[in-house]
């Protein structure tokens, strides 16, 4: 059994409304909050230190998810996906976290205007996939990278939990 100092401090999954949209958005927001908290207040240079040979680092994961949210829901084009895994050297942890949270806010405004899950995500210059598909994909994408962030944060300073 873990000692008190190493005990996980997990926040349980959300209790959402009964609708499919409430459930998808509730879990997505839960995961968004979890990964932002993993990055927030993590010290330099550890937040940028690769934890695996590919170069994955904690700050880069959140930077990447910012681009995924923008591409999926705001219609922004990304020319170099691998580059999104690395924040600019001049970007602070606070900058990257604030940009992610601002992007989430803009995306939530778009989602608030989507009445039907079957409707396409409205994007400038064209329509995207269905809102249902986009939300399910973002839950999967964010959960996968939140799992990576859990491991990286534990390697950095032993921090565990959501």
Secondary structure in CASP SS format (residue, H / E / C, confidence):
PFRMAT SS
TARGET T0000
AUTHOR 0000-0000-0000
METHOD secondary structure of the structure
MODEL  1
X C 1.00
X C 1.00
X C 1.00
X H 1.00
X H 1.00
X H 1.00
X C 1.00
X C 1.00
X C 1.00
X C 1.00
X C 1.00
X C 1.00
X C 1.00
X C 1.00
X C 1.00
X C 1.00
X C 1.00
X C 1.00
X C 1.00
X H 1.00
X H 1.00
X H 1.00
X H 1.00
X H 1.00
X H 1.00
X H 1.00
X H 1.00
X H 1.00
X H 1.00
X H 1.00
X H 1.00
X H 1.00
X H 1.00
X H 1.00
X H 1.00
X H 1.00
X H 1.00
X H 1.00
X H 1.00
X C 1.00
X C 1.00
X C 1.00
X C 1.00
X C 1.00
X C 1.00
X H 1.00
X H 1.00
X H 1.00
X C 1.00
X C 1.00
X C 1.00
X C 1.00
X C 1.00
X C 1.00
X C 1.00
X C 1.00
X C 1.00
X H 1.00
X H 1.00
X H 1.00
X H 1.00
X H 1.00
X H 1.00
X H 1.00
X H 1.00
X H 1.00
X H 1.00
X H 1.00
X H 1.00
X H 1.00
X H 1.00
X H 1.00
X H 1.00
X H 1.00
X C 1.00
X C 1.00
X C 1.00
X C 1.00
X C 1.00
X C 1.00
X H 1.00
X H 1.00
X H 1.00
X H 1.00
X H 1.00
X C 1.00
X C 1.00
X C 1.00
X C 1.00
X C 1.00
X C 1.00
X C 1.00
X H 1.00
X H 1.00
X H 1.00
X H 1.00
X H 1.00
X H 1.00
X H 1.00
X H 1.00
X H 1.00
X H 1.00
X H 1.00
X H 1.00
X H 1.00
X H 1.00
X H 1.00
X H 1.00
X H 1.00
X H 1.00
X H 1.00
X H 1.00
X C 1.00
X C 1.00
X C 1.00
X C 1.00
X C 1.00
X C 1.00
X C 1.00
X E 1.00
X E 1.00
X E 1.00
X E 1.00
X C 1.00
X C 1.00
X E 1.00
X E 1.00
X E 1.00
X E 1.00
X E 1.00
X H 1.00
X H 1.00
X H 1.00
X H 1.00
X H 1.00
X H 1.00
X H 1.00
X H 1.00
X H 1.00
X H 1.00
X H 1.00
X H 1.00
X H 1.00
X H 1.00
X H 1.00
X H 1.00
X H 1.00
X H 1.00
X H 1.00
X H 1.00
X H 1.00
X H 1.00
X H 1.00
X H 1.00
X H 1.00
X H 1.00
X H 1.00
X C 1.00
X C 1.00
X C 1.00
X C 1.00
X C 1.00
END
